[in-house]
Amino acid sequence: MKNKKNLIYVLVFVLAFAFLSVPTSYASSSANIKSKKSSVLIEKSTATLELKVNYPIIGQAAIDKDIKSYITKTISDFGPGEKLNAGKNGLYIDYQLSKYKSDYLSVRFYIYTFTGGAHGAQNVVFKNYNLKTGKIISYADIFNDSYNYLEAFWRNAEPQIIFALKKDGWGNDEQAKSWIREGCRPNADNYANFYLTDAGLVIYFGQYQVAPYAAGTFETPIKWNKFGTNLKAPFVSSNLISPKK
């Protein structure tokens, strides 16, 4: 279990963006847009809005088009901001890349928004791509059609969440247990965010999903061998090992 986030992390995350700049739908005479070979930085500051976004250029046309479309829509949906009593509305996006084998790429978008109040909101969105075809990779590409992978996720992820929360002093009362059950139950929304590693598939649980804000976020790794014979090629080719109890 890793990647616990707290208020200190949020402050560090915001300060880190002092070195960044941000995307295209808000490009104007007052926007600073910088394009490098591997990324695009655009920055915009108005009386109501602080916008700083950094997104990657992969070099695969279909992937770059999808990423740019996602970033543009995210900025457009956030809007121009409204006047606050103190400070500005803020949208900050950064990213991290990781590869699985040589043909699969996971892009992790860190999104921090502030619209007033005691603190902002952090969200992390994952996109997984086939580098050869440019296609977005979904669970349907990984698992056999008849396999109930959501049940497998739930069986493996919920115990990890319970262990981590109890270790940190959370999750001991009935309300907390109910929160965990709801956030981990086997539905598509709960397991929408994932990425691929050589060891297995990692599920990401965001803020408020399984516990209060202060408890942070969680990543739950599930080894490939936990899925038995239910993986599709090419995932089955090098990952299939007899499942361990």
Summary of the structure (lengths in Angstrom):
residues: 245
radius of gyration: 19.5
end to end distance: 19.4
largest distance: 60.5
contacts: 723
relative contact order: 0.13
helix: 33%
strand: 29%
